[in-house]
Amino acid sequence: MKNYILLLVLIMSLPIFAQVDSLEIKKENRFNIAGSVIKNSVLSVPGDFSEMGHTITSDWKRTAVYAGGILGLIATDKITTGFLHDHIEPSVDYSLPKIDVLKTNVGWIDGNNAYIIYPILGLYAGSFAINNQKGQVVALNAAKAVTYSYLISHLVLKTVFARNRPHRRLNDNLPVGENRTRNNWDFGNYHPVNFQPSKGTHEGASVGSSFPSFHATFYFSVAKVFQMEYNNYWIPYTVATGVFLADIKGHDHWVSDLLAGGLIGTIIGKSIIKSSRRQMDKNNNFTNNLNPRKFKMTKQFVPQISPSMVGFHFLGKF
């Protein structure tokens, strides 16, 4: 008899559980969601830089190890960069079709960079169209990663360190081109801020434009954003590496420039995600405290069967 009562109660409870599912809060208007995402992205900017600083200062021992590693790479650049020129670059021989839909003629958007920039724009546009908050957040965080890479690596660090680019190819006997060098310690070639990302030619290059690599910072900061947001290493880093290697000769850097750029990009991407999540939590808590009607509540009716009664328990989780 008890089994029949249990079966009857469970059957009767199915419409109630279905009704609970229908009690979910209706999704907000796409413009409200888009506005909220943009607002959080702007408000988190100070936190982005604070998080970068915290990453560097929170563990001085780790920071010293990384700094020492970069110095070690600079010290061995003649060997590693010569090997790159002689053995790696000749074996990487492929290119990507040119895409220039926007016709911008802006160096950090055109060329192979478009394979990073256009997917970010497409992700935001598509996420806005289907009213997907997650995609909009990821796209704006990736856009911030590109912007910070440009500001930090290209405008600030290249100007401060002012390192000349390596001679092409490092181990040949040809005369050194303009603003090029065989000296791996050739820093301090100060120059006005160059707003347009520059690449070298075989004959010459922009003065003091080598350290760190803007493109390595740019590509790997975006890869880090996608990796953390979607919890996937393979796709973002494979795409970033594939796009980078398609123009390996054009990047024209010492090996230490490339690895330092990748490290800086990783710090930028990680800091953006941590700051963004903190800001979203802060805003959500603030909104819920201001307006109790907007609190989220999970409702559930649970069948209760005992020797003395048959009924339901109502559970509400705040």
N, C-alpha and C positions, 0 to 999 in steps of 0.2 A: 504493500500500500504506500509506503514511504517513497519507493522508487517512482510510482506513478505521480505522486504529489510533486516530487522534485522535477520530473519531466514537464509537468504542467506549468510549474513556476518558471522554468527556463524558457519554455515556449512563449509564455505570456510576457517575459522580460525582453524578448527580442525587439518588439516595437519601441520599448522604452530606450534601449541602447541606441537604436536608429535615431530616435528623437534627440538623444544627447548629442550625437554627431551633428545634427542639424542646428544645434545651439551655438556652433562656432561663430565667433565674431566675423561679420562680413568684412571682406578685404577692402582696404581703403581705396579711394580714388587715386588713379595713377599719378596725378599731379601732386597730391598730398604726399605720396610715397617718394616721388622724385625730389620734392622740396625738402623733405625730411632727410633724405640721403645726402643732398648737397649741403644742407645746413650742418649735418654731422661731419662731413668732409672738411668744411671750412673751420669749424670749431676745434677740430682735432689737430690743426696745423701746429700750434705751439707744442702740443703733446708729442707730435712727430719728432720735432727737434730735441725736445726734452728726453725722449726715449733713446734717441741716437747718443746723446751725451751720457745717459745712464748706462748704455751698453758699453761705452768706452771706460767710464769711471767706476763702474760697480765692481770690477775685478781687475785691479791694476796688474796683477801677476799675468793674467791671460792677455791683457793688452800689451804688456811688455814682451810676451812671447811672440805675438803677432808682429809687433814692431821689429823685433829682432829677426824674425823670419823674412820680413820685407827687406831689411838691410842685407841679410845674407843673400837674398835673390839679386839685389843690386850688385853686390860684390862679385857674383858669379855670372853676371849678365853677358859678358863677352863670350863665355862658353855656351850658355844656354841659348842666347839669341843667335849666335853663329850656327848652332845646331838647328835652330828653327829655320833659318834662311836656307841652309844647305840640304836639309833632309826632310823636314816636315812640309814646308810650303810647296816644294815641287810635287809632292805626292797628293796634295789636296787640290784637285783641279775640277771644280764644278762651279756653276753660277746659277743664280735664280732669275727668272724672267722679271723684267722691270715692270713695276706697277706705279702709276702716278695719277690716280683717279682725281685727286684734289688739285693737281697742277699748282702746287704751292711754291716750288723752287726754294724750299727751305731745307738746308743741309741735314738737319736731324730728323726730318720727316721723309725725305726722298730716299731713293735707292733701296738698299736692303732693309733700312730702318722701317720702311713701309710694311714689311712683314710682321713687325711688332706693333706699330701704331694703328694700322687699319683694323686688326682684330680687336683692339681695345675699343676703338670707335664703334665697330660693329656690335660688340658685346653690349655696350651701353645703349645703342639705338634699339637693338632687339629686346633687351631687358625692359626698356621703357615701353616698348610697343606691347609687350605681354604683361606689363605691370609686375615685373619680377624684381624684388628689392635686392636680393643677393647679387644678381648680375650687375646691377647698377653700382652697388658698393664695391665690388671687385674692380669694375672698369675705372671708377674714380680713384681708387687706391693705386691702380696701375698707372693712371695718368699722373698722379702725384709722384710716383716712383720715377717716371721719366723726367718730370720737372726738377725734382730734387737732384737727380743725377746730373742734369745740365748745370744747375746752380753750383753744386758742390764740387763735382769733378772737373767740369769744363771751365767754369768761370773763376772759381776760387783756387782750387788746388793746382791746376795747370799754371795759373798766374803766380802762385806762391813758390812752387818748386822750379818752374821755368827750365825744365830739362830738355835738351835737344834730342831729336830723334836719331836712331842709329843709322849709320851709313848702310846703303844697300849695295851689294851684300857685304856683310861685315868682314868676311874672310877673303875678299878679293883684293887686288892690288890697284884698283882704280882710284883716282883722286876723290877726296871726300866732297860731297855736294854741299850746297849752301844750307847753313843751319843744321847740318848733320855732323855726326861725330863718331869716332871709334872709341871714345873715352866714356866708359859707363858711369863716371862720376861727373859728367858735364851738366851740372845744375846751375841755377842762378843766372840764366840768360834772360834777364827781366825785360818785359815788353808790356805795352798797353793791353788791356783786356780784349781778347778776341771773341766776339759774340758768335761768330759762325764756326761750327766745328770744322777743323781742318785736317786734311790728309797730306802726306808727303808725296812727292814725285821722286823718280829715281835720281834726278839732278839736285833737287832741293826740297825744303819743307818750311813751314811756318816756324819762326823762332820760338824756342822754349815751349813746345806744344806736346811733349811726349808723356809726362807723368802726371796723373795716372791716365789709363785709357778710358775715355768717356764712353765708348761703345761697350766695353766690358762692364762698366758700372751700370749703364742704361739697360742692357739686355738682362743682366743677372739680378738687378733690382726688380724688374718686372717678373722674371721667372720666380723669384722668391715670393712675391705677392700671390701669384697664382698657386704656387706650391702650398703655401700656408692656408689660403682660402679654400682650396679644393682638396687638400690633403693628398696631393699627388706629385711625386718628384719627376717621374719619367717624362710626362708630356711637356711641361713647361721648360725643363732643362734641355730636353732633346731639341725642341724648337729653337730655343735661344742659342744652343751650340751650333745647330745646323745653319742658322742664319749668319752667325758670327763667322764660321769657317768658310762660308761661300765668298767672303771677301777678306780672307786671311792676309793676303798680300797688301791689300789696301789699308788695313788697320795700321801697319807700319810702326810697330812699337817694340821696345825692349820687352823681354819676357816678364820682368818685374812690373812693368806698367800694366800688363794684362792681368796678372794675378792680384795686384793691389786694387785695380778697378773692380774685379770680381768680388773681392772682400768688402770693399766699400759699398758696392751694390747690394750685397747680402745684408749688411747692416741697415741700409736704407729701407729695403723691402720689409725686413723683419720689424723694424721700428714703426713703420706705417701701420702694419696690421695690428700690432699690440696697442698702439695709440688709438686706432679706429675702434677696436673692440671696447676699449675702456670708455671712450666717449659715447658710444652707443648705449652701453650699460648705464652710464651716468644719466644720459638723457631719458632713457626709459624709466629709471627709478624716479627722476625728477617729475616726469609727466604723471606717473601713477600717484605720487604723493600729492600733486596739485589737484588732480581730478580723480577722486575715488571711483567715479562711474566708469573709468576706463581700465579698471583692474581686470586682470585675466583670471578666470576661474574655470577649473575643470570639474564638470558635474558627472556623477555616476550613481546609478541605482544598483545595489548589490542584493541579490536574493538571499534571504536568511531563512534557514530551515533548522528547526530543533524539535525535540520531543514535545515541547509545550506550545510551539507557534510556527506559523508560516507567514513570511512577510518580506519587506524590503528594508534595507538600510540606505539612507541617502548620504553620499560622501561629497564634500566640496573641498577642493584643493586650491589654495590661493598662491 
